[in-house]
Amino acid sequence: MLSAVVAGILTLSQATPLDDPRLQAKLSLQQSHADLPDLVAAVARQTGVRLEVARALTHRKVAVFAKERPAVELMRGLASVFRAEWKADDGVVRLTESGEAARDEQAMREAERQAAQAAAKAEMQAWMRLSQSTMDELKQRADELRRQWVRTPAAERPPIQRELDMTQRVAGSDSLHRIGTLLRRFSDADWSRLWAGEPVFASTRPGQAFLPFTHSPRASIQFSSDDPLKTHTTYLYMRFDQGSGVVDFREAAFFESTNGSKSASASGSSTGNGSDEFESVLYKQPLRKWLGAWTNVNHADVMQSLDRPLRTVPKPTSPYYGGILSPSEMLAWLSQAAEMPILAEATRQRYEADRDVNGTTVGKWLTRFLSARGGYGRVDDGWLLVRPASFWNLRDTEIPERLIVPLEAQAATIPLTVDHYAAFATQLSPGQGRSLRTQFGYALRFDPNPCYEALPALQFWGAINPANRAAIGKGNVWPAAQMPPALRTRFWNTALNGLEYGLAADEGLIRAIAGEREPDTEARFAFWFVPLNERYSLGRSPRPYRTGESMQSESVKATEFFFGAKGTASAAFRTGFPQTKFTP
């Protein structure tokens, strides 16, 4: 009797949370994108087992394609994909991320950030070095490098080619040559601001907010000899994007002739994104060790098991705006063609690779898919498990389904308005907003174009209270000076976005964005909102300056955001405004 009790205690002690017989219930799931907590809640409803997801994993998204498979298999797959464990606690079985997973992903993100910064810094150091020579001297140096390249054995050419490429780039760009000269004068404080992601400004016109910049020697060609140049001011804006690893530069020049003719020009450049450095970083990080052990689709025995023909099934079709696909549509197709259950960490990022899905085996197609996406795969217990490229960044950048799905449902029944887009934009984190605007596109069932260039303007509009929205919607103009401090800060951030996209073509606005605000600055600039059908009448003086893309499309009511200075004199600007009372 005692031995039976002891045996029972031992059996109970060895039981795991996944031993519950209710988890043998068979499930059929076809989910392209689901927030992990929602998927787990669906499994809980179908099995009767209390299941939850720990807070650290609530941001994850999944795709699952399976027919009549035991729930326990799906749960094991979730633990494997997310490097997690199911733990029982007071009647609840909870999916909990391992401490090593969180640490390794954070280390990878930090290593990539450092690699991006190092790559950008190395490129700018080359500009600084090359700018010490004149552009004519650089052209001569490029000719010498070409001759050296021809004489050099192929295996020894890469360093020469890199130096030649950089020399030719600076020799052919007056702007880069002058930027290199400016960077040589950077102080430690200037570099710290840049690497922190803060905007840095320079100008040929002195000011406390500007570093000294030099004129382009080509300025004299702006006007004819009988109407010579009177004034010429050039502005340079630069900022390091910590998400992409790129330093962007925007240059704007304003000219006025003796007879009062005016002209303006704008240009832009950027550093590379350090992608080669990212690849090398991957192999040096602890996460690489885990990926090496987890990934097995390249193992001979696994590839042999996948060496079977794909069934002929219809090619994937897009349900999204613009006809694009996400990786999930390709995996849904593979699940049918290979007759195989698939579980993947999901992302709405655009699938760019070849969509051809015919004439190959399961293993060959999967190898091509993972290679094109840079992803990772594992076959386990009859399931294909997939993690996307750079999954360690999705923690901060992937937009949750709970924000996307409601807007998609509205877009299916009504035309989306600026208020719909603003409600969506104001819920995005900085990382999510940056990702939406910098990726090759998101797979969305509504037109995402209003978000790409006008996201800060949408967030500004979303922060305005209903009473003031109503006043602006009637054609009234809201001067920055009348805005509450927090909203005024958003105003200038939105104006900065216009500068980044080359849309803020006004010298006074550039100086105001940089912080060089004269006494009447905040009285001279304002926010207003106009229907697109009035857009062209606004092209006449007083002219507004755009900070947003047109929202006209098949599914979006036509509206636009504008920023502008009404007139050139502050008195004319103030008297031109309707006298509207705005609520703080």
N, C-alpha and C positions, 0 to 999 in steps of 0.2 A: 504493500500500500504506500509506504513512504517513498519507495523508488518510483512509483507512478507519479506521486506528487512532484518529486524532484524533476522527473522527466518533463512534466507539464510546465514547470517553472522555466526549465531550460528552453522548451519550445517557444514559450511566450517571449522570453528574452531575446530569442533570435529572430522573431518576427519583425518585418519592416513595414513601413506605412503602405507599401504597394502590395502587400499580401492580402488586402481586403478582397474577398471574393466578388464584391460588387464591381470591382474594377475590371472584371473579365467581360463586362457588358460590351457588346460590339457597337462601334460608332461608324458613321459615314459622315465625313466632313469635306466640304469644298470651300475653303476660305483663302482668298488671295491676299488679303491684308486684314489682320485682326489685332487689336491691342491684346497683349498676353493675358491681362486680368480677365478680359471678356471671354477669351477662348477657354480659360480654366473654369470660369463660372459656367459656361455651357456644358463642359464635361461634368461638373458637379451636379448640374440639374439632371443630366441624363443617367448618372450613376447613383445618385443619392448620397454620395460621399462629400463631406464638407472640405472643399479645396479652396486654397487661397494662394496669392502670389505676394512674396515679401516686397516691401516698398522699393528696394534697390533694383527690382526687375520690372516694375510697373511701366517703365518707358519702352520696353521691348515690344516688337511687333512680330507676328508669325504668319506664315502661309502653310496650310496643311491640305493635302489632297489624299484622301483615303476612303476605301469602301469596306465596310464590315470588318473593321480591325478592332481588337480588344483595346479598351481605354488604357489599360496598363502599359501597352506598347507606346502609345502616344506620350504618356507621362514619363516613361524612361527616355524617350527621344527628347522631350523638352529639357530634362535634366542634363542630357549629353550636350545638346546644342548650346545651352546657356551656361554650361560649366557650373551647374547648380545641384542641389540635393533636396529631396522631399523629406520633410521632417514633421513628425506628429507632435502637436502641442495642444493639450486640453481639448481633444476631440476634433481638432482642425489639422488637416494635412497641408503644409505650406511649402511652396517651392522657394528655396533660399539660395541666393548666390554665394559661392565660396569667396572667402576673403582674398585668396590668391587671384581670382578672376578680376575682382575690382582693382587690386593693386597693379596687376600686369597691364590692364587696359589703360589705367591712368599713366603708367610709365611709358606706354607706347605713345599716347597722345603728347606727353611732354617731350619725348625724344623727337617726334615729328616736328613739333613746334621749334625746337632748337635747331633741327636740321634745316628747316625752312628759313629760319633767321640766318643761319650760317651761309646758306646758298645765296640769299639776297645780299648779305653783307659782302660776300666774295665778289659778286657781280658789280656792286657799287664801288668796291675797292679798285676793281679794274678800271671803271670809269674815272675814278680819282687819279689813278696812275697815268692813264692815257691822256687825260685832260692837261697834263703838264706839257704836252707837245702841242704844236699848232695842228690844225686840221690838215694842212698841206704836208706837214711832216708825217702825220698818221697815214696819209694816202701813200707816201713813199715807203713807209714801214710795211704797209699791206702788200705792196708790190714785192718787197724783199721776202716776205713770208711766203708768198705764192711760189717764188723761185726756189726757196728752201724746201717747200713741201714737195715739189717735183723731184728734187734731188734725194729726198729722204726715203728709206725703205718703208713699205706700207705699214709694217707693225709699229714703226716709231712716229707715224704721222699724227695720231690723235691730239697730243699736246699742241702741236703746231697748228692743227686745224682749229682748236678752241681759241688760241691766241689770234689767229687770222680772223675768225668770225667776230670776235669782240672788237678787234681793231677796225675792221670794216664797218661795224655798226656805229662806233663812235665817230669814225672819220666821215660817215655819211649823215650824221645827225648833229646839227648845230645845237639843238636842245640838250642832248646827252652830254655834249662837251661842256656846256655851261653848267649843267647839273653836277658833273664831276668836279668842276671848279668850286661850286658852292659846297659840296660835301667835304672838300678838303678843309673848309673853315668851320665845320661842325664842332661844337664843344661837347663834352661828355653829357651835359644836360640835354643838348639837342638830340644826341643819339638815344638817350634814355627815353625821351618823349616819343621818338619815332618807334622804338621797339615795343613800347607800351601800347601802341595802336592809336596814339593821339595824332591829330592832324598837325602838320608843320607847314608854315607858310613862309614864302620869300617874295620880295618885290623889289623892283628898281626904284620905287617910290618909298622913301624912308618912313618908318613907323615902328612903334614899340612891339607890335604883334608880328613883325616881319623880319626875317633875316635878309641881309643885302643880296641882291641878285644882279645879274648883268644883262644888258640889252643884247638882242640879236643883231649882228652886223647887217642883217638883211632888211632892217626896218626901213631903210631909205627907199626901198622899191614900192612902198605902199602908196605913194602919191607921185604925181608928175612933177617935172622940174619947174613948171610955172606955178605950182601950188605946193610948196615944200612942206615937209613935216614940221609941225610946231611942238607937239607933245607926244610922248610915247611912254606908256607905262606897261610893264610886264609883271604878271603875277604867276607864282608857282605854288601849287598845293601838292603835298605828298602825304601818304599814309600807308602804314604797314598793316595788311590784312592778316591777322593771326590765324584765320581759318584756312586761307589758301596759301599762305606763305609768300605772297606777292607784295612788293612795294609799288603802289600806283602813283604816277605823277600826272598832274594836269596843269597845263600852261595856258594862260589867257593873256592876250596883248590888246591894248586899246590905243588907237592912233587918232590924232586930230591935226588937220593941216592948217596953214596960215589963214586960209579963206573959210575955215570953219567946217570943212568936210570931216566926217568921222568914219572910222572903220574899226573892226575888231576881228581877231582870229583866235582860234583855240586849237590845241593839239594835246596828245597824251602819249605816254609810254609806260612801261612797267618792267620789273625784273622778271626772271623766270620763276617757276614755282618749286624748284628743287626736287622734282619727282625722282631723279636718280638717287638723290640723297635719301629720300623716303624709302626706296627699295632696300638700300644698304642698311638702313636703320632697322628694318623688319627682322633681318637675320641676326641682329645683335641683342635683341630684346628677349626677356623671359617669355613673353607671349609666343615667340617663335618656337620655343621648345615644346610648349603645350600643343601648338598647331601641328608640329611635326609628329607628335604622338597621336593626335586625334584624327588627322586626315589619313584616310587609307584608300581612297579611290585610285591612287597610283600604285597600289600593291598588286603584284602579279596575280595572286589568287582572286582578289576582288575584280580586277579587270577581266579575268577569265569568266567569272560568274556573270559579267555584264556583256559578254561577247555573244549577243543574240540580236536578231534583227528587230527593228522598231515596227510596230503595227502602223498601218496607214490610217491616219486620222486627220481631220481638217486642220489646216494651219491656224495658228493663233490669230485672232482678230482683236482689234483695239476697241475697248469701250470708253476710251479717254479722249479728251480734247486734243486735237491735232493729230490723231491717229497714232500716237506713240504707244509703246508697251512698257511695262515694268518687268523685272525678272520673274515675278510670280506667274504671269501669263505663259511664259516659256516653260516654267516648271509644271504648271497645270497640264500643258500639252504633253510634256514628257511623262507625267504620271499615267496618262491615258495610253500613250504610244508604247510605253515600257511595261504597262500593267503592274505598276509598282507604287506603293505608298510613299509620299514625300512630305517631309517636314523641314521648313526653312525659316531662318530669321528673315523677316520681310522688310522691304524698303520700297518707297514709291519713286525712287530715283529712276530716271529713264534708262531703258535697255537700248544700248546703241549698236550692238553687234549684229552680225548677219542673222536674218530671220529664217534662212533656209533650213528646213527641218527634215528633208527627205534623204533617202538613199544611204543610210549609215546604220551602225549598230548602236545599242544603248551606251556602251562604254565610250565609243568614239565621239558620239554627240555630247555626252556629259563632259568629256575632256575638253572639247571645243568650247562649250558653254562656260565652264569654270575658268578656262584660260582667257576668254574674252572679257569676263567680268572680274577676273582676279580673285575669284572666290575660293572657298574651301569645302570639300565634300567628304562624307563618311557613309559607308554602307554598314548598317548594324541591325540585326534581327529582322532582316528583310526590308528595312526602310532605307531610303536615301535621306540623309541629313545634310543641310547646306547652311553655310554662313557666308554672307556677302563680303566683298572686299572692304577693307577699312571698317569692319563692324564695330571696332572700338570707338569710332567717332559718332556712331548713330545714337549713342547715349545722350549726346548734346544737340544733335542736328536733325534727327528724324521727327517729323510732325506727327503727333498721335492721331489715330483714326477718329477719336472722339471730337476732334476739331474739324476734320475733313468731311466726314460722312454727312453731318447735318447740312453743310453748304452744298454738297453734291445733291442731296435730296431736294433742297430748295431750287437748285438750278434745273432740275428735271421737270419742275412744274411752273416756275415763274421766272421772268427775266431778273437777273441779279442786279441790284443797285449798289451805289457807293456805300450805303449803310451796311449791306451784307458783307462787302469786302472789308470794311473798317472793323466790323465785329470780329471777323476772322483774323485780321492783321494784329489787332490789339492783344490777342491771346498767345501770339508766338513769342517764344524766348529769343534772345539775340542770336543764339546759335541756329535755331530753326529758321529765323528770318534770313540770316546770312546764307544758309544752305539753299533755301528756296530761290534766292536771287542769283546764286553763283553756280548751281548745278546746270547740267545740260537740259534740265527740264524735269518736272514732276509729273507723274501719271495721275491726272486729276480729271474728274468728270465735269469740270467747268473751266472757263477761260482763265488761265493763271496770269495772263499778261499784265493786268492792272497791278499785280503784286511785284513784278520784276523790277520796275524802275520807280514805282510810286509807293512802295511799302511804307517809308517813313511818313509820307503825306497821308496815307490811309490811317496810320497809327495816330497821327495828329488829329485827324478828323474824328476818329473814334474816341479821343480823349475830351472832346468838346461836349459840354452838357446839352441836353435836348433843346433848351430855350435858345441858346446861342446858335445851335445848328439851324433852328427854324429861322432865326434872324438872318443868318448868312445865306440860307437857301432862298431868301426873297431878294437876293442881289446885293445885300449890304456888305460892306468891307470892314474888316476888323483890324485896326492898327495894332502892331505888336505892343505898343506902349500901354494899351488898355488890357492886355492879357494878364492873368494871374502868373506869378513867377514860374511855376512848374510848367505851365502851358507855353510860356514864352521860351523856355529852354527847348521844348519840343519844336517850337517854331523854327528856331535857329538850326536845330539838328535836321529838320526837313529841308531847310534852305541849303545846308551842307550837302545833303543828298543830291540836290539839283546841281551843285558845283561838281560833284563826283561824276555825274553823267553829262557834263557839258551843257547844262540847260540854264545855268544862272549867269547869263551873259550881261552882267551889270557890275561896273567897277565898284560902286558904292556898296552893293550887296556882298561882294567878295570881301571888302574890307570889314564889313560888319560881321560876317561869318567868322573871320579871323580874330575878332574881338576888338578891332580898331574902330570903336563906335563913337562917333562925334555926338555932341549934345542932342541933335535932332534925329539921330539914326533910327531910334525905335518909333519915332513919329512918321518917318518916311517909308517904312516898310509895313506891309499888312498882308492879311490872308483874305482871299475871297474864293467863291465857288461859282462856276458858271456852267450852263448847259453847253454841250459841244456845238449845237447849232448856232451859238453866238460867238464861236471861237474866232472866226475870221474878222468880225467887226473889232475884235480886240487887238488886231494887228496894227491898227492906226493908233497914233499918239492920243492919250497916254497908253503906252504899251506895257502889258504884264509879262512876266517871265515865267516860263513853264518849269515846274519841278515834277511833273507827272506825265505818264504816257496816256494817250487816249484810251478810254475804256469802252470804245465802240466796238462791238463784235456782234455776231449773230445772237448771242445770248445775254448781252450786257447792255443795260440802258446807257446811253451816251452821256458821260459826264467827265469833267476834268478838274484837276487841281491847278491853281496858278499862284505864284508868288509874284509880287512886283512892286516897283516904285512908281507911283502915279505922278508923272511930271518930273522935272529936274530940280525944281526949287521946293523947299520944304513948305513954304507958305501956300503955294499952288496945290501941293499935295494935300495939305490939311483941308483947304477950302473945297477941294474936289470930292471929299468923302461925304457920304450921307451921314447925318447926325443920328446914329443909332445907339441905343443904350444896350450894352452887353452885360450879362449877369456874371459876376465873379464865380 
